[in-house]
Amino acid sequence: MTTLRSFFAAALLAGTAGLNAAPALAEAAPPVATIQSEHDRLFALFAASDEASLKRNPLSALFRGDMRYADRLGDYLTPEYNDAERKAAQDELTELGRINRASLNPTDQIAYDVFKRDRHETLKGLTPQILALTEVRPINHFFGFHTFYPTLASGNTGIPFKTVEDYENNLKRHADYVKLIDRSIAKFKEGEASGVVETKMTIRNVIEQLDTQLKLAPEDSPYWEPIKNLPAEFSQADKDRLTARYREVVAGQIYPANQRLRDYLRDQYLPKARDTFGLAQMKGGKALYLQQIESTTTLPLKPDYLHKLGLGEVKRILGEMEKVKAEVGFKGTLPEFFQFIRTDPQFKRKSREELTQRYYDIGKQVDAKVGTLFKVLPKAPLKISPYEEFREKFEAGGSYQQGTADGSRPGTFYFNAYDLPSRTTPGEVTLYLHEGAPGHHFQISLAQENEALPAFMRFGGNTAYVEGWALYAETLGNEMGFYKDPWSRMGTLDDEMLRAMRLVVDTGIHWKGWTRDQGIAYMLANSSMGKTDATAEVERYIAIPSQALAYKVGALTIQRLRAKAEKALGAKFDIREFHNQVLGTGALPLSVLESKIDAWIKASK
């Protein structure tokens, strides 16, 4: 993935046990002076790298609450940006090579290894060959500034709008947004020329997204929200000036930029876009898919293996669903049981308000129980909110947006209230456990709040660990007593089935040539999810290949490591300490996580 796409992944996701809390390995310790010297050099490198990265990637700083670069978005989609990222990674690897890894303590060695892997992954994503396949497809309906930026600019994400300078910085970010949209058009044109193009489906969705925004009067758009909420203490002169300037920029610059993008995609690009759906059918796409699988899962896995793994998991989960069907006394087939859950009124919410209240209630129940499973809880609050209506149609069933490390902006669990009749109640608990607590909110907040970690481990991560933890967190509903009711148990099986089907459908589309409709039909045949959700899911996999593979791969790894620890430690096994070990050093590549847990097991014996 390009750095720009990686940022979006972090923005949608993105332990207080410190670095020294990891178990010591059974080996002779180097002299203290040597450890300190090499430790200091390593952490000086981490600090310098982070500081330089924030300057190149001002949005990362903004989301941390660092306002030094709040007047810009970044020079994404330029050769200068790519060259700067590439040079930084190369220089940092050179400096890292001068540090004696063997002289570091075990936890510093983890940080060393993760930093090294991250820099190599950056370089892989910035080769001319990969950029020629990714950067020329800068926007689709799932990742793109055209949907991300309106929410950012609205003031509803915790980005401060307290001072006149905050308002002025937002105007300067607007100017960068216009440049990004025009650069995106230029990149799409490069892809047209090289024959590397997006699918017709994703582009039609982008056009619809832009149409939806352009139909709003500027004063009804998210861009106008800061003006509706001008601080009372601003002088009348500042209020009048900012109002006039925002009207001029939103109506005269942002809307025309979005219209340029919409018109170009509709009139020129769409006729040349692909009728096929998978990367294997795109020029250079097979090589890109293999690279993205390894980047996403952090393991050298092959599509055929993942497809077979998914089929096996689907078969196992169907067997568990048959048991629930028998328990509730349903007499029909499993597909008929799915249809019953999809359509029976008892599984529907009547309003957005009712659905919102349900998630508030689940949150209170979880808060009362998580202390039995975790030694350390995040300090950051968790906000529960439906997606804004202007973007809900193309969003997933739920997502998490990280807060700031100091707690000034809470983490947010977003849920989807679009087309309520198509949504069912059994999966509500699992969605909250995944996106909220103890899923993404715990994992991301605990890493951010751990000031003993270097910044790249506090604020970075990889999809397999982040999503694997969140899927594993769903299983903790068993220990919290949420799945005693058969319908709730069906809900968590359905959500587990979703992740198993992702292995099948993602590889089916991007490696085996499945169509969109084949993917949707497979999901409807093997779960009770509604067609709206199944369609959104499949269109998401088409838009972001390999991302959906990470969930099951990561969760199965964590579950396997827990089973290994339980067997090895017996009565000494402490679930709270196991979770502390998994979460205590940020989002690790899965092979590094396994090495850490193995060392902890050895030390605990």
N, C-alpha and C positions, 0 to 999 in steps of 0.2 A: 504494500500500500504506500502511496505517497505520504509525505509528512502532513499535508493538508487533510487527507482522509483520516490519517491516524489521529489528528486533533479532534475531528468530529467524533470519532469513536470514543475518545477519552472524555469529551464534553458530555456525551450522552450517558456514559456510565456513571468516567473518571470518574500494627498493634502497639499499644503503648508499652509493651515489654521492649526495652531498648536493645540496641545492637549487642550489648554485652550480656543479654539474657539468654542467648542461644547456648546449647550445651557445649562444653569443651570436648574436644576429641581426645581419645586415649593415645596421646603422643606427647613427647617431651616438648615443653613450651620454650620458645626462643627467649633470649635475654630480654628483659623488660625494655631496656633502652632501644633495642632494635625494633620491637613491636611499636613503641611510641613513635619512633622516627618514620617508619614505613606507614603507620596509621596516619600520621599527620600529613605526609606527602599524598597519600591516597585521598584523604578528605579535602585537602587543598585542591586537588584536581577536580573532585566532585563539585566543590563550591564554585570554582572558576568556570567549569563547564555549565553549571546551572545558570550562573549570572549571565554568561554570554548567550545561552539559549533563550532566556527570558527576553533579552533585547531583540533577538531575531524573531521571536514568537510572542509578541506582546499580548495576544489573547490568553496565553497560558498564565502570564503575570496577572492579567485582569481577573481571571477566574480564581486566582489565589487571594485576591484582595490587594495586590500590589499595583498601585496606581501610577507608577513612574512612567509607564509607556501607554497610558490610557487614551492618548490622543491618536492612536493608530491601530490598524488591524493586522498589518504585516504585509510583506512583499511576496506573498504566495503567487505561484504560477509565473515566476520570472526566472531566467537563467541565473541572475545574481543571487537569488534566494537559494536555489539548488546548489550553486557553487559554495556558498557560505556554509550550508549544512554539511556538504561533503567534506570541505576542508576541516571543519571543526571535528568531525568524526575521525578523520585521518590523523589529525594532530593529537587528539585525545588518546587514540590507540597507541601512538608513538610514546606519549608520556606515560601511559599505563604500563607499557613494556619495560620502562625503566624502574618500576617498582617491584621489589622482590616479593612475590606472592607468598612464598614459603615462610617469610618472616611475619606474616600477618596472623592475627588470631582467627579462629574458625568463622566468626560472623563477618569479619572484614573480608575474608576470602569469598564469602557469599556475595558481598557487595561488589568485589572485584570482578567476579565471574558474570554477574548480571550486567554490570556496566559494559564489560567487554562484549557480551552478546548483543546488548542494545546498540552499540556503535556499529557492529558488523551488520545488524539488521538495517540500520539506517543506510549504510552504504549499499546494501543489496537493493533497497528501494529507490536508490538514486542513480543506478546505472543508466546509461543512455537507452539500453534495450528495454528496461522496465518502464522508464519514463515515457518512452514512445508508445507504450500500451496503456498507461494509467493517466498521465497528465492531459492527454488529448481527449479524455472523457471526464472533465472536471466536475460535472454536476449530474446527479440523477435524482429521482424523487425521494431517496432516502438520505443521501449525503449531499448537501449543497448549501452555500451561503444564502441562497435565495429563500430558504425556509428557516435556517438557523438565525440569520441576522435580524429579522423582524422581532423575534422574541428577545434577543440580546438588547436591541435598541429600545424596547418598550419600557425598560425600567422594572420589569416584573421578575427578573431573575436575580435580584440582589445586587446588581451593578449599581453603585451609588449615584443618585441624582439629588444631592444635598446642597451643592454649591453652584455658583455661576460657572466655575471652571468645569465641573462635571458636565453641565449642559453644553459648554463649548467643546469639550472633548468628544461628546457624542456627535456633534456636527462634523468634527474632523474625521471621526470614524465613518460617517456617512460618505464623505468624499472618497475614502479608501474602498468602501463597498462598491461605489460606482466603478472605480478602476478595476476591482475584482470581477465584476460582471462583464465588463468589456474585455478583460483578459480571458475570461472563460469563453466568450464568443470566439476570440482569436484561436484558442486552443482547440475548440470544436472544429474550426476550419482546418487546422493542421491535421486533425484526424481524418477529416473528409479527404484531404489530399493524399494521406498515406494509406487509406483504406481501413483504418482502425476506428470503428464507430460504435456508438451505444445501440441498444435495442429500440425498436419502434415503441415497444410497450413502455419502457422507462421514460422515453422522451414525451410520449403522450401524457403521462402522468405529470411530468414537470410542467408541460404547457397548461394542464388543468390547474396545477398549483398556482402558477403565475396568473392565470385568468381569475382565479378566486381572489387573489390579492388586488389585482387591478380593478376589479369591480367595486371595491371599497372606496368611498371618498377618502382623500388624504386625512381628513379630520376623524374618520372612523377607523383608521389603520393603526396597527401597533406602534408605528413611528410617532404617532401623535400623543401617545399616552403620557410621556414626560411633560408635555404642555398642559394636559388636563390636571397634572399633579404638581404644578409649580409651587415651590415652598412659599408660604405666606410671608416669610421674612425678606424675600427678594423685593427690591425697590420696584415701583411701578414702571420706571424707565427700563429696567432689565427685563421685566415681564413682557412689556410691549415689544422690545427689541428681539428677544428670543422667540416670541410667538411669530413675529413677522419673518424672522430668519428661518425658523423651522418650516413654516408654510412654503417659503421659497425653495428650500432644499428638498423637502419631501415631494412637493408637487412638480418642481422644476428640474430635479436631478435624479432622485431615486425612482420615481414612477417612470420617467422616460427610459432609464437604464433597464428596468424590468421589462418594459414594453419592447425595447430593442432585442433583449434576449428572447422573449416570447415570440416576437415576429420572426426572428431568424430561425429559431427551432421549428416553428410551425411551417414556414414557407420554404426554407432552404434545406434544413438538416433532416427533418423527418422523412422526406422521400428517399433519402440516401441511408437512413438508419437500417439496422439489421432486422430482418423478419424472424431470425432465430433468437434463442434466449440464452444459451449457455456459452461460457468462455471457449469451450472446445470448438465452437463454430465461428469464433472471431479470429482474425489474423493474429497469430502469435499467442492465442489464448491458452493453449494447452500448457505451454511453459509458464505462463503467468499464473495459472491455477495451481500448479505444483509449488511454485514459489510462495504463493499466498497461503496454501495449506500449512507449510512449515512455519511461516511467519505467524499465522493465527494460532496454531495448536502448540507451537514451540517444540514440536517433535517431527522427525522425518517420516511422516505417514503418507501412504499412497491412497489415491481415490478408491481403488477397488477394495482395499482392506476396510476403509471407512464405510463403504456401501454395505459390505457384508456384515460389519459390526452393527450397523443400524438395523438391518433386516433381522438379526438375531435378537436385538433388544426389543424391536416391535413385537416379535413373536412371544417373547417372555411376558411383556406387559399386557398383551391381549389375553394371556392366560389369567393374569390377576384380575382383569376386567370381567372376565367370565365369572369369577368367584363373587364379585360385587353384584353382578346381575342376578346370580342365584340367591344371594343373601337378601336382596330386596324383593324377590319373588316375581321378577319380570319373566314372562313366558316366551317372548319372541327371540329372534336372533340378535346377535351383538350389533349389527348395523341398525336393526330396528330399535334397539336400546339406545344407541347413539342419537337416532332421530327423535326418540321420546325426550331425551334430555335437551336436545336443541329446541324443541317446540312446545313442551308443556309449560303452561303459565307459572307453575310453582317455581320454575328455575329462572324467572325474569325479574328484573328490577323495573319499577314503574317510572322512575325519574332520575335525572342526574343527581338530584339532592339526596335521594334514597341511597344511591350507589356511593355517594361521597360519605354519608353517615356510616354506611357499612364498613368502609375502610377505616374510618375513625375508630369504630368499635373494635375491629380486628387489632388495630395498633395498640389499644389499651390492654387487650388480652395478652398480646405478645410481650409488652413491657412488663407485665406482672410475672412472666415465666422465664425470660431469657437469663436471669441471674443464676439459674441452676446449671446453665450450660457454658457460661463465659465468665472468666475471671475479671476481664477488663471490658467496660462498656464505653462506647463513644460519648464524648461530651457534647458533640454537635446535635442540635435538635433535628427532627425529621418533619418536614412539611408534606402534607398530603393534598394533591390537587389534580383535577381533571386537566387534560390537554386543552389548550385554547381552541375554540371552534374553528379558527381559520386554518389550523393544521391537523386536526384530529383524524380526518378521513384517511390519511396516508401513514399514520403512526401505528406502531405496534400496540398490543393490548396494554402495555405498561412500560415505563422506563425510569431511570434514575438520573438526576442531575446533581453532581456533587456540590457541596457547600464549600465554605472557606475553612481553612485550618483553624482560624481563631474563633469560629462559631458565629461570626457576624452575619453570614448568610447561611441559612440552614440547607441541609441536603433536601432534595425534593423528589418524592415518589409521585410520578405522573401516571394516571390511569386513563383509559380511553372510554369515553361515554358516547361515542358516535354510534348510531344505529343500535340503540339499546335492545330492541327485539331480537337481534342476532347474537346477543351476549348472554352467557349463562352464569348462574351463581356458584356452582360447585368449585370453580377454580379461583375464587376470590382470595381465600386464605393463602394459597400457594403463590399467587402473584405478589401479594404483600410480602411474604417471607423472602421472595426472590429479589424484588426491586427495593424493598424497604429494609426492615430489620428481621432477622440478622443477616440479610443478604448484602446487596451492594452498599447500603448505608453503613453497616458495621465495617465491612472490609475496607472501603475507601476512606471512611472517617478515621478509623483507627490508624491507618497508615499515615494520613495527613497529620494527625495529632501527635505522632511519635517523632519528636524533634531530635532524637538520637539517630534517626535514619538520615542518610543523605537525601537531598531533595529529589533526585531522580527516582528513588525508591518510595519516597513519601507521595509523590504526585504522578508517577509513571505507572506502568503496568503492561500486562499482555492479556489478550482476550481469553485465552484458555484458563488462566488462573482466575481472572475476575469473574467470568461467566461460570466457570466450573465451581467456584465457591458459592455463587448465588444459587445454582442448581442444587448443590449439596445442601445449602441452607434450607431449601424446601423440604428435604427429608427430615429435618429436625422438628417438623410439625408432628411427627410421630411421638417424639419424646416430650413434646409440649402438650400432648393430648388432643390435638386438633383433628385427628383423622379417625377417631372412634366412630363417628357417624359415617355410614357407608357412602352417602352422597359426597361428603368432603373427601373421603378416601378416593372416590371416583374422580374428583376434581384433581387431586394430586397425581393420580395415575394418568389422567389426561394430559397434565402438564409435563410429566415425565415422558409420555408418549410423544408429545410435541418435539422434545429434544432428540428422541430416537429417530423420529420421522425426518428431522432435519438432516441427519447423517445420510439418509436414503435419498431425500429429495435434492439436497444441494449437490451431491455427487451425481445424482441422476441427471440433473439439468446441465451441470457444467462439465461433466465428463462423458456421460452416456447419451446425451442428445435428447433428453426428455423435453417436452413442451411445457408451457405454463399450465395448460389444462390437465396434462398428465399429473403434474405435481399436486394441483388442487384436488383432483379426483382421489389420489393416493391418500391425502390427508383426511378427506372426508370419509373414506372407507375404513380408516383405522383409528378414528377418534370421534368424539362427540362435538368437536368444535364447529362453529357455524361457518357458512360459506364466506361471509364477510371477513372473518378472521383468517380462514384458510387462504383466501385470495391475497390478503395483505401480507401474510407470511411468505407465500411463494414469490410474490413480487419483490419482497425484501431480499430473498435469497438471490434472485436474478440481479438485483441492484448491487449487492455487496457479497460477491462470491467468497466462500470459505468461512465467513464470520460465524455462520450458524453451526459449523462443525465443532466449534470450541467448547460449547456447553457440555456435551456428553463426554468428550475427551477429558476435559478438566474435572468434571464431577466424578467420573469413574476412577480417575487417578486418586482424588482425595479419599473416596470411599475405600479404595484398595489400600491406601496408606493407613487409614484408620483401622481396618481389619487386621493389617499386619501388626500394628502397634498393640491392639487388643490381645492378639494371640501371643505376642512376644512378652508382654508385660503382665498379663493376667490380672490379678487383684491390684497390682500397682498402677494399672491404667486409670488415668484421670481425664475425663472428657473435657473438663475446663482447661487443663494444661495442654491437651492435644490441640484444641482450638487456638490457644495462645501461641503455640508453636507455628501453626499454619498461618496465622494472621500477623505474627510478631515482626516480620521483616518485609512487609509490603508484598506486592504481587510478583512472585518468583516464576521464572520458567519452570515447567513441570519437572524437568530432570534435576534442577537445582533444589526444588522443593523436596523431591524424593531423597536426595542426599542429606538434606537437613533433618528430615524426619528419621532417617536411618541412624544418623548421629545421635539424635535425641533418645531413640530407643536404646542404643548401645550405652549411653551415659546413664539412662534411668535404670538399667539393669544392675 
